[in-house]
Amino acid sequence: MKEVIKTKTAGKSKKRIGKDIMELRLALGETQKQFAARFNVAQATVSSWELGKDRPKPENLVEISHLHDQMFKGNKKSNVS
């Protein structure tokens, strides 16, 4: 699991990861509060990720990565819940 996280985030800065998270959230049509609920974190945490001040915990990063893959690698939004 840790190897997957390292591969997905290798060379990415906190700001780049934050930009990817914001892109995903907006593609889902969710507010920061809704996105936060999806990962059981506070809205302020999502804001911190998006601003590049902090990175998600490894377990959240894995879930976000899977969701990102579903959204942007050919699957339709309706398949994401």
MDAnalysis code that builds the backbone (N, CA, C; Angstrom):
import MDAnalysis as mda
import numpy as np

u = mda.Universe.empty(243, n_residues=81, atom_resindex=np.repeat(np.arange(81), 3), trajectory=True)
u.add_TopologyAttr("name", ["N", "CA", "C"] * 81)
u.add_TopologyAttr("resid", np.arange(1, 82))
u.add_TopologyAttr("resname", ["MET", "LYS", "GLU", "VAL", "ILE", "LYS", "THR", "LYS", "THR", "ALA", "GLY", "LYS", "SER", "LYS", "LYS", "ARG", "ILE", "GLY", "LYS", "ASP", "ILE", "MET", "GLU", "LEU", "ARG", "LEU", "ALA", "LEU", "GLY", "GLU", "THR", "GLN", "LYS", "GLN", "PHE", "ALA", "ALA", "ARG", "PHE", "ASN", "VAL", "ALA", "GLN", "ALA", "THR", "VAL", "SER", "SER", "TRP", "GLU", "LEU", "GLY", "LYS", "ASP", "ARG", "PRO", "LYS", "PRO", "GLU", "ASN", "LEU", "VAL", "GLU", "ILE", "SER", "HIS", "LEU", "HIS", "ASP", "GLN", "MET", "PHE", "LYS", "GLY", "ASN", "LYS", "LYS", "SER", "ASN", "VAL", "SER"])
u.atoms.positions = np.array([
    [0.830, -1.189, 0.000],
    [0.000, 0.000, 0.000],
    [0.870, 1.247, 0.000],
    [1.889, 1.283, 0.854],
    [2.766, 2.442, 0.909],
    [3.480, 2.649, -0.419],
    [3.789, 1.568, -1.117],
    [4.464, 1.665, -2.410],
    [3.561, 2.350, -3.440],
    [2.275, 2.054, -3.391],
    [1.315, 2.690, -4.296],
    [1.278, 4.187, -4.046],
    [1.256, 4.580, -2.785],
    [1.220, 5.996, -2.425],
    [2.474, 6.690, -2.925],
    [3.628, 6.088, -2.707],
    [4.873, 6.692, -3.154],
    [4.885, 6.853, -4.666],
    [4.382, 5.866, -5.390],
    [4.349, 5.925, -6.851],
    [3.433, 7.035, -7.327],
    [2.250, 7.146, -6.750],
    [1.269, 8.138, -7.174],
    [1.707, 9.564, -6.861],
    [2.454, 9.767, -5.784],
    [2.812, 11.112, -5.363],
    [4.272, 11.448, -5.610],
    [5.022, 10.520, -6.185],
    [6.451, 10.738, -6.393],
    [6.686, 12.015, -7.194],
    [7.482, 12.908, -6.630],
    [7.844, 14.125, -7.321],
    [6.787, 15.213, -7.311],
    [5.652, 14.947, -6.714],
    [4.591, 15.953, -6.675],
    [4.708, 16.780, -5.400],
    [4.646, 18.079, -5.580],
    [4.678, 18.970, -4.428],
    [3.303, 19.004, -3.765],
    [3.263, 19.544, -2.560],
    [1.983, 19.693, -1.864],
    [1.032, 20.546, -2.705],
    [1.560, 21.576, -3.360],
    [0.703, 22.451, -4.178],
    [0.129, 21.699, -5.365],
    [0.922, 20.849, -6.002],
    [0.438, 20.086, -7.160],
    [-0.630, 19.080, -6.716],
    [-0.387, 18.418, -5.595],
    [-1.380, 17.479, -5.070],
    [-2.658, 18.239, -4.731],
    [-2.504, 19.403, -4.114],
    [-3.666, 20.227, -3.779],
    [-4.460, 20.637, -5.009],
    [-3.754, 20.991, -6.054],
    [-4.430, 21.371, -7.308],
    [-5.197, 20.183, -7.883],
    [-4.581, 19.001, -7.830],
    [-5.256, 17.787, -8.308],
    [-6.512, 17.492, -7.484],
    [-6.414, 17.679, -6.175],
    [-7.565, 17.432, -5.299],
    [-8.687, 18.418, -5.622],
    [-8.337, 19.683, -5.810],
    [-9.362, 20.670, -6.135],
    [-10.011, 20.346, -7.487],
    [-9.205, 19.950, -8.450],
    [-9.731, 19.583, -9.767],
    [-10.723, 18.423, -9.646],
    [-10.367, 17.439, -8.853],
    [-11.242, 16.286, -8.636],
    [-12.539, 16.712, -7.963],
    [-12.417, 17.493, -6.902],
    [-13.610, 17.934, -6.164],
    [-14.557, 18.717, -7.069],
    [-14.010, 19.609, -7.861],
    [-14.845, 20.409, -8.765],
    [-15.473, 19.546, -9.856],
    [-14.729, 18.559, -10.344],
    [-15.270, 17.646, -11.352],
    [-16.439, 16.833, -10.787],
    [-16.382, 16.543, -9.497],
    [-17.469, 15.823, -8.829],
    [-18.651, 16.744, -8.536],
    [-18.425, 18.055, -8.649],
    [-19.482, 19.020, -8.347],
    [-19.748, 19.141, -6.860],
    [-18.728, 18.911, -6.061],
    [-18.889, 18.931, -4.610],
    [-18.270, 20.178, -3.994],
    [-18.850, 20.600, -2.893],
    [-18.253, 21.657, -2.083],
    [-17.126, 21.039, -1.266],
    [-16.318, 21.883, -0.643],
    [-15.283, 21.349, 0.236],
    [-15.911, 20.555, 1.376],
    [-17.037, 21.021, 1.865],
    [-17.714, 20.328, 2.962],
    [-18.169, 18.935, 2.526],
    [-18.745, 18.823, 1.339],
    [-19.192, 17.529, 0.833],
    [-18.008, 16.588, 0.602],
    [-16.949, 17.125, 0.024],
    [-15.756, 16.328, -0.232],
    [-15.139, 15.865, 1.086],
    [-15.125, 16.746, 2.072],
    [-14.604, 16.406, 3.396],
    [-15.390, 15.255, 4.014],
    [-16.700, 15.294, 3.889],
    [-17.549, 14.234, 4.447],
    [-17.234, 12.885, 3.810],
    [-16.911, 12.898, 2.542],
    [-16.567, 11.677, 1.811],
    [-15.350, 10.983, 2.440],
    [-14.438, 11.783, 2.997],
    [-13.201, 11.246, 3.565],
    [-13.122, 11.375, 5.081],
    [-14.251, 11.730, 5.698],
    [-14.329, 11.851, 7.157],
    [-13.287, 12.809, 7.734],
    [-13.164, 13.964, 7.090],
    [-12.277, 15.017, 7.586],
    [-13.071, 16.321, 7.639],
    [-12.498, 17.334, 8.253],
    [-13.144, 18.641, 8.344],
    [-12.979, 19.403, 7.026],
    [-13.890, 20.326, 6.771],
    [-13.805, 21.175, 5.579],
    [-12.486, 21.933, 5.569],
    [-12.031, 22.375, 6.732],
    [-10.763, 23.098, 6.819],
    [-9.584, 22.226, 6.372],
    [-9.693, 20.934, 6.574],
    [-8.641, 20.010, 6.137],
    [-8.564, 19.980, 4.622],
    [-9.719, 19.897, 3.969],
    [-9.746, 19.913, 2.503],
    [-9.171, 21.230, 1.988],
    [-9.535, 22.321, 2.619],
    [-8.992, 23.621, 2.244],
    [-7.469, 23.623, 2.350],
    [-6.956, 23.068, 3.414],
    [-5.513, 22.991, 3.636],
    [-4.829, 22.156, 2.551],
    [-5.462, 21.050, 2.166],
    [-4.922, 20.230, 1.073],
    [-4.868, 21.039, -0.215],
    [-5.995, 21.675, -0.538],
    [-6.110, 22.395, -1.806],
    [-5.148, 23.581, -1.879],
    [-4.866, 24.190, -0.757],
    [-3.943, 25.327, -0.722],
    [-2.472, 24.886, -0.685],
    [-2.250, 23.586, -0.596],
    [-0.897, 23.069, -0.570],
    [-0.201, 23.241, 0.769],
    [-0.986, 23.461, 1.806],
    [-0.414, 23.622, 3.148],
    [-0.158, 22.280, 3.818],
    [-0.881, 21.265, 3.390],
    [-0.780, 19.944, 3.996],
    [-1.132, 18.904, 2.946],
    [-0.726, 17.673, 3.182],
    [-1.094, 16.551, 2.313],
    [-2.072, 15.653, 3.060],
    [-2.904, 14.954, 2.311],
    [-3.796, 13.981, 2.962],
    [-2.976, 12.872, 3.632],
    [-3.560, 12.277, 4.659],
    [-2.946, 11.103, 5.287],
    [-2.897, 9.995, 4.238],
    [-1.982, 9.059, 4.378],
    [-1.827, 8.005, 3.374],
    [-3.124, 7.273, 3.026],
    [-3.925, 6.946, 4.039],
    [-5.165, 6.208, 3.744],
    [-6.138, 7.065, 2.930],
    [-6.193, 8.356, 3.197],
    [-7.045, 9.251, 2.400],
    [-6.475, 9.447, 1.004],
    [-5.156, 9.514, 0.914],
    [-4.513, 9.699, -0.377],
    [-4.802, 8.527, -1.310],
    [-4.818, 7.332, -0.756],
    [-5.144, 6.149, -1.557],
    [-6.576, 6.248, -2.074],
    [-7.512, 6.588, -1.199],
    [-8.918, 6.715, -1.607],
    [-9.089, 7.820, -2.651],
    [-8.422, 8.947, -2.445],
    [-8.506, 10.059, -3.392],
    [-7.929, 9.637, -4.741],
    [-6.840, 8.915, -4.706],
    [-6.207, 8.439, -5.930],
    [-7.129, 7.513, -6.718],
    [-7.793, 6.604, -6.031],
    [-8.739, 5.700, -6.690],
    [-9.899, 6.487, -7.306],
    [-10.400, 7.441, -6.567],
    [-11.506, 8.266, -7.052],
    [-11.060, 9.079, -8.263],
    [-9.859, 9.621, -8.211],
    [-9.307, 10.390, -9.329],
    [-9.213, 9.502, -10.571],
    [-8.720, 8.286, -10.401],
    [-8.608, 7.359, -11.522],
    [-9.974, 7.061, -12.131],
    [-10.987, 6.874, -11.294],
    [-12.337, 6.610, -11.785],
    [-12.866, 7.789, -12.597],
    [-12.613, 8.994, -12.114],
    [-13.144, 10.191, -12.764],
    [-12.443, 10.516, -14.075],
    [-11.138, 10.341, -14.122],
    [-10.374, 10.865, -15.239],
    [-9.749, 9.826, -16.158],
    [-10.060, 8.574, -15.926],
    [-9.501, 7.533, -16.796],
    [-10.594, 6.736, -17.483],
    [-11.588, 7.455, -17.993],
    [-12.579, 6.814, -18.836],
    [-13.906, 6.473, -18.180],
    [-13.967, 6.392, -16.869],
    [-15.239, 6.100, -16.227],
    [-16.074, 7.351, -16.122],
    [-17.365, 7.188, -16.212],
    [-18.271, 8.323, -16.114],
    [-18.520, 8.705, -14.668],
    [-18.838, 9.981, -14.463],
    [-19.110, 10.512, -13.127],
    [-20.182, 9.705, -12.411],
    [-21.158, 9.214, -13.163],
    [-22.262, 8.490, -12.534],
    [-21.797, 7.200, -11.871],
    [-20.604, 6.713, -12.223],
    [-20.085, 5.498, -11.610],
    [-19.401, 5.750, -10.288],
    [-19.236, 7.018, -9.933],
    [-18.513, 7.382, -8.722],
    [-19.499, 7.711, -7.622],
    [-19.302, 7.070, -6.463],
    [-20.201, 7.372, -5.331],
    [-19.417, 7.578, -4.073],
])
